[in-house]
Amino acid sequence: MTVTRRRDGQTTPAWHRRLAKAQETLKDINLNAMKRFVAVTRLGGILKVAEELGASPSPVSERDHSNGRGGRK
């Protein structure tokens, strides 16, 4: 979502609503889960991520699937 101001630099109620929504979205992002997701996509699988981290695949996978919420417990 792009949050922009008017050309004259003034803000509007709609701008403030978009900004508040963007801030709420950022609060919901789990950065550790995002890093694991990026690593899995970059390396091509959980096994390769676990190997790179020196861990077994189970903990890497469980963190991302715990409670169905992308790694948040």
Sequence and secondary structure as in RCSB ss.txt:
>XXXX:A:sequence
MTVTRRRDGQTTPAWHRRLAKAQETLKDINLNAMKRFVAVTRLGGILKVAEELGASPSPVSERDHSNGRGGRK
>XXXX:A:secstr
      TTS   HHHHHHHHHHHHHHHT  HHHHHHHHHHHHHTSHHHHHHHHTS HHHHHHHHHGGGTTT  
